[in-house]
Amino acid sequence: MQLTLGPVLYHWQPEQWRDFYFRIAEEAPVDVVVVGEIVCSKRSPFFAEHMPVVIERLAACGKQVVLGSLILVSLQRERRQMAELAGNTDFMVEANDLSCFGSLAGRPYAIGPFVNIYNEVTAAYFAGRGARRICLPPELPMDSIRTIATALPDVTTEVFAFGRLPLAISARCYHARLHKLSKDNCRFVCEKDPDGLTVTTLDGEPFLAMNGVQTMSHACANLLGEVEELAAVGVGALRLSPQQCDMVAVAQVFRDVVDGNREHEDATRALSQIYPDVPFANGFVHGQLGAAFISASKEPGLGGGRAQMQHSMP
C-alpha cells in the first residue's frame, strides 16, 4: 500500500511551503506527492518561484510527483491556468474539478477527493477515459470503498486517511468576510490561520474549520485502525493531508502500521502526540457520524471487528 502526501490546503508562507517539501522529499516515507495550489488561485503567485525547485527535489528523491488542479474553476484566468496545467506532459495531473477533464482527454491522470465519485459506475466511467488513480471522497463508508476498489483492480484506489476533512468549497471567501473585506481585496488574511480557523457552535463547541473559500472538519481524519481492512478490500494508497505538525513523523507512523511493524492502538497514541489538541475522526468509513472516532476491538471471539465509540464532536 502506497502513502500519498496530498497538497497543502492552507496559505503558508512561501519559504515555509518550500522547506516543508524539501524535508518531505528527503525524509518522509511517502511514495506520491501532490503539489500545487488547489484551494484559491490568488495564492498561486506566492509559490510559483519555488515550484520548479520543489518538484525537482521531490523527483530526485524518488517521489512520484502529481500536479493538483483547482477545486473550483470559475474565472477565465483560472480556466487558462488549468488548461496550461493539463498541457503539462512531464507529470501526472490530479483533476479536482470537472472542467479539467476535457483538457486531460487521451492521457493518464489522477482524480482528487473533491470529485464526487460515489459508486463503481462513475469510477469506471473516468477509468475508461484515462484515470489511473482515484482518491475517493472522504465521506464514503467501507462498503462503497470495497465495491469501487474491487470493480477497478487496474486503478489505484486511494482513501483520505489523515488531516482535516475537506467538506465544501465556495465562490465566497469566509476569511475575507470575517475580517469585513471583499474577496478581491482579501489581503490574504487566511495566512493568519495556517492550520485553519476553528468555527464553533452557538454553545461554543468546536465544529468546523475555515480555510479561505474552503470548509473543513474540525476533527482530523485518522484511519490507522482501518489500514488492514482497507488493504484487504483493495485500497492501494492512503492520503495524508498536510497539517501544522511534523508530517514526516505522521508519515512514519502510517508507514509502520502499513508495513505491519506497529499496532494501530500504539500508533494512534503516537499520532495524538504529534498532532495534539485536535480530536480524531473515522466515522464516515464506519457509516456513522463523520466526526465520531470509533476504535476497532480485537477481543477474542469477535474477529477483530467490534467497533467501540470513543467520542464524537457536534
Summary of the structure (lengths in Angstrom):
residues: 314
radius of gyration: 18.8
end to end distance: 32.6
largest distance: 61.0
contacts: 1052
relative contact order: 0.14
helix: 37%
strand: 24%
